[in-house]
Amino acid sequence: MINTTKLSAILIALLISISTFSQQSIGFKQPEKNFDQAMELYHLNKFGSARDQFEKFIANSVRAESNLISEAYYYRALCAKELENGDAEYLFEQFVKEHPESNKKAFAHFHLGDIQMNRKKYRQALREFKNVNERQLDKETRLAFKFKMGYCHFMEEEYDVANGYFYDLKDIDSKYYEASNYYYAHIQYQKENYETALRGFERLTNVQAFEKVVPFYIAQIYYLKGDYDAAISYALPMMEEGSQKRKADMARIVGESYFAKKDYATSTTYFEKTIELSEKARREDFYHLGFAYYYQKKYDKAAEYLSMVTSANDKMAQNAYYHLADCHLKLKDKKRARVAFEAASKLDFDKDIQEDALFNTIKLNYELSYSPFNEIINSFMSFIEMFPQSDKIDLAYDYLGKVFLSTKNYKQALGALEQIKIKNAGIYKAIQRVAYYHAIDLFTNLKFDEAISFFDYSLQYQSYDSQLKVKAYYWRGEAKYRLNQYTEAAKDYNSFILMPGSYETPYFAMAHYNIGYAEFKGKNYDKARSWWRKYVKMELNQDAPTIGDAYNRIGDCYFVERDFTQAMSSYEQASGFADGSPDYAMFQKGISLGIVKQHKEKIMELNRLINKYPSSAYVDDALYEMGRSYVALNDLDNAIRQFKTIKEKHPTSSFSKKAMLQLGLVYYNATDYDNSMAFYKRVINEFPGTQEANESLLGIRNIYMDRSDLDGYMRYTNTLGSFAQIDAREQDSLSYVSAERFYMEAKCDVAASNFKKYLQNYPQGMFVLNANYYMADCLYKKGDKSEALKAYQEVTTRGKNIFTEDALIRSGEINYGMENYQAALGNFQRLEQVAEIQENKMEAQIGVLRSYYKLKDADNSIDAAQTIINDSKAAGEIVREAQYIKAGAHILKGDTENAMNEYKVLAKNTQSAEGAEAKFILAKHYYDSHETKKAEDEVFDFANKGTSHQYWLARSFIVLSDIYMDRGENFQAKQYLQSIAENYTGDDDIKSMVQKRLAVIQQKMAVSTAAESADSFKIQP
């Protein structure tokens, strides 16, 4: 019998159990449904919605043991990748970390690598790909994995590794078939496996993605294989279709193929077509076109295109430079050939080309006499350093020796010569010559001390060139004379005269003349007279001003020795030379007649001087001396007339106060005390502090004494202050002498202080004039020029005195230096009026000229300059400066024609600073006037003449570069500028001017240097 109670309990428990299971099953099935929906959306490429569903599934799933959880995490990351969400990489990394046992781990690493590859981070991608277990991937993913591995290695230029992956894929029918074949063929092409590459590219001839690049490769491979006919046959039809770039590529291959077949005429047609079709032609195109013309001997066209290949420094450029030089040689243009050879020699890709180019640079520099910035010497030094075993080394030395004998760049040449370790006779001869001409250059620019040192240097090698030795002695004597080293100068002149060969030089006679002056300066009058007598006998030009000057100096020697008869004879001979200071000769003859008591004859001679040379600087002297002679003849009326004439017509003359003193004396002797007193007092009033004032005071005292009016004399002297008071005069004298002693001992600081005290204590003292001048001199030496100027001006306001000329020179110099040009002009103009020393008169004229020019007074500048130019006794350097300023004054007036005429005269001597600048100005003028051929000729003439003033030469070559740039000859312009940049050593604005132009040229010359991109399409893995 069944126990129903027990059965009911079992049924109830079973029902409860069934009910519970049912609830659990329904709750578990719902997430699976979400997962299925997410997968369905994923397969429909609805990745956004799919991600949402995967995230819901993950959020609602509580049973970690479910294998769907890891799947959801994986696909969520995959959706994020497809959506290019920023957290895709993070989600894959989280998946790998949290689900290491998942069968999707290999896929996750693959996708992480793929993300890095898409970011073009190929090395990081490869690191992720290395974590992929390839066997766990499905077939499609495995193919993608292989391709992407190959691609990443390819992009990292690991071609051998990449080649293996592409090889595995190239024959498999997949979406990677075409790309794999392309990359495999491309790698084989790079490895020069042309047959294999050709088969690979031929598979792709009808593939749209590669149709732009594959034909180029195929045609190129035919060319590289040497099958030029096939390359031409393949490429020619393709020139009629496709893009302009494709047509240019095919034209290039056809041109290169014809070139290889040595059909240069046909190749030029296609190279020109290539350049025409190219948006930006490649250097290689110009290079091949240039050579095609070169081999046809069309050197002008070849040069045009080869010059366009020189924008880079590579082997192609070196070869182009070298053959460009040969083109110019064939066209008989050595200047351009030299430039191109020099450029080729700067590159070392082909040592044989470099050696030959450098040697030809040396050779052409010599033939063209071209070495403005020491290029030939620098190139030679480079040659012997780089190619000491060259079979051309002896010839190079030979050219170098010849160049050293013609170079004008003396300073740098000497530096190069001294660097040569093994010197032969030719080098020593070159040292002798270069040192000599460098010394001459320094002498020309008034650097006498330096000149002497280089004459000494030259004479160390005097045995190599006897003629240079002879000249060196002469010019060293000249330099020493300019430095007042008269004894040493005479020795050098004498050595010169005694040397064989000196007679043939143009200096032989002049050396005798110069020794005369050296001995005269040394007060050896007998010797001086003897040398001048020798000179006048041997001077071929008997009308030369120096003949007249020599007779004057002979007369001076006799005069000093008191042989007045012989002196007068010499002065008489000197007076016959119109350009030899005849007025001086007549004056000195007159003085001599007076000394021998022939006063009437003296008066006649001096009258003749005044009548014949009324503008002579000796007129006031002559009037004074005539007055003295009339006194000696007791012809007081005529004496008075002469002295009054001086005062009236020459009031600024130093003889003005002397004449008044003499008038006082003459009237005193005539017992005309009133007139005597008047003139004595005028001297005291107008020239206080002078010796004449002291003598006048003595004369006044005598008049008062003769009149027995001592009280009157005392009253008069009281009006004069300390100057005339007996006790004060003694104190005055002692105070001055104390200061003067310090001055004579060269203790300028103490002297200046004492002179200042003296002037404060005795403003009307007897020595005011001297004290002011000496104090000014001390202040000037200390550099206190402002205070010195005040003291000099005090001297110049006291009438003509022994210090007037020096004080005016210093005042003018200081005012000029302080840019007080109007005041300086006044100083120099007054000096010109009162100067009795010829050197001071010339100094005045120069000062007037400079001041007018600074004041931009063009007309007066021109007149002042012409005065100096017309002076036959003006030194060469002074005449140069005058012509330079005259040219500048014409520029101020806008008179370019006359300015250029002056610059042309100056430019004949480019060793002078003025001449070098003038040469540049001429070149720049012609350039600015669009007369570029004249400008070019001026620059090359400048280079041929040479100069030590390298700045102006460099400026001229910059003008030359501008000419070439304007003509479109950028290569020539570039090379000249680079030569300046490499060889010019000055620290100024030259280099900035050069760099600015080089930058412009570089931009103009820039052509494509990049190879055509054969893989420019976008990868679609």
Number of C-alpha atoms within 10 A of each C-alpha: 3 6 7 9 8 9 11 11 11 12 11 11 12 12 12 12 11 12 11 11 12 11 10 11 10 10 12 14 10 13 22 17 13 21 22 16 16 27 21 13 19 21 10 10 13 16 22 16 15 26 24 16 24 29 19 16 24 20 11 14 19 12 10 9 9 11 10 18 21 23 19 22 22 24 24 27 25 23 22 22 21 14 14 12 12 10 12 21 21 13 21 26 17 14 23 21 11 12 17 12 10 16 13 19 24 22 26 26 22 27 24 26 29 26 20 19 20 11 11 13 16 23 16 17 25 22 14 21 26 14 16 21 14 18 9 14 18 10 11 10 15 18 22 18 23 20 24 25 23 28 26 25 21 21 14 14 11 13 21 14 15 25 21 13 22 27 17 15 23 21 13 13 9 13 14 21 18 22 21 27 23 24 24 28 29 25 20 20 22 12 12 14 15 21 15 15 24 21 13 24 26 17 15 20 16 10 12 8 15 19 13 19 21 25 21 23 20 24 27 28 24 23 21 15 15 14 15 23 15 18 25 22 13 20 25 17 11 17 18 12 10 11 12 16 17 21 22 23 24 28 26 26 27 31 29 27 28 25 23 14 15 14 16 22 15 16 26 22 16 24 28 19 18 27 19 13 18 18 12 13 16 20 24 20 25 24 22 25 28 29 24 28 22 22 15 16 13 16 22 16 17 26 23 18 24 31 24 24 30 26 21 15 15 15 14 17 23 27 21 28 29 22 26 29 30 22 26 21 16 15 15 11 13 19 18 20 25 26 24 28 27 28 28 31 27 16 19 15 17 15 13 11 20 25 20 17 26 26 24 20 26 28 21 21 25 20 15 14 19 25 22 27 25 19 22 27 25 16 21 22 18 15 23 17 10 13 15 11 9 15 9 16 16 11 14 22 19 14 21 25 22 17 23 25 17 20 26 27 25 24 16 19 26 19 12 16 20 14 11 12 7 7 11 12 11 17 22 21 20 27 27 29 28 27 26 28 22 24 30 23 20 21 21 16 16 15 14 21 16 15 26 24 15 23 27 19 17 25 23 15 20 19 13 19 15 16 16 20 24 24 21 28 24 27 24 28 30 24 24 21 23 15 12 14 16 22 16 15 27 24 16 23 28 18 15 25 20 12 14 11 15 22 14 9 11 10 18 21 21 18 25 25 26 26 29 28 25 26 21 21 16 15 13 14 22 15 18 25 25 17 23 27 19 15 24 22 11 13 17 10 10 13 14 15 17 23 24 27 24 28 28 30 25 27 29 24 25 21 22 12 12 14 14 22 15 17 26 24 16 24 30 20 18 29 23 17 21 13 18 23 19 24 27 19 29 28 25 26 28 28 25 24 21 20 14 12 14 15 23 17 15 26 23 13 20 26 20 16 24 20 11 12 14 14 11 17 19 20 21 25 19 27 25 23 25 28 29 25 25 21 21 15 15 14 14 20 13 17 26 21 15 23 27 21 18 26 18 11 11 17 17 17 22 20 23 26 29 19 29 25 24 26 27 28 24 25 20 20 14 13 13 14 21 13 17 25 23 15 23 28 20 17 24 22 12 13 20 22 21 23 16 20 24 19 16 25 21 13 20 25 20 18 21 18 14 12 11 11 13 15 11 14 17 14 10 15 18 13 11 15 15 21 28 20 16 11 11 15 17 13 15 23 16 13 19 23 17 14 24 22 12 17 21 11 9 12 14 21 15 14 24 23 14 22 29 17 15 24 20 11 13 21 15 18 26 22 23 23 26 18 26 25 23 23 27 29 24 24 22 19 13 12 11 13 23 15 13 26 23 14 24 29 20 18 26 23 12 17 20 20 21 13 18 25 25 18 26 28 21 23 27 31 21 21 21 20 12 12 14 16 23 16 16 27 25 18 26 30 20 20 27 22 14 22 23 16 11 12 11 19 21 20 18 26 22 21 26 28 28 23 27 24 23 19 15 15 15 22 16 18 26 21 14 22 29 16 16 22 20 10 12 12 16 14 12 12 14 16 22 22 21 25 23 21 26 28 27 24 26 20 16 16 13 12 13 16 12 16 22 21 14 21 26 17 15 24 25 15 19 23 20 23 22 22 24 27 21 25 28 25 21 22 27 24 17 18 19 12 11 12 14 22 12 16 26 22 14 22 24 20 13 24 23 17 21 25 25 23 17 18 20 23 26 26 22 27 25 22 23 26 26 20 22 19 19 12 11 14 18 24 27 20 25 27 18 20 24 17 19 22 18 12 14 19 14 11 8 9 10 18 19 11 14 22 14 10 18 20 11 13 20 16 10 14 18 16 20 15 14 9 8 13 8 13 14 10 11 7 10 7 13
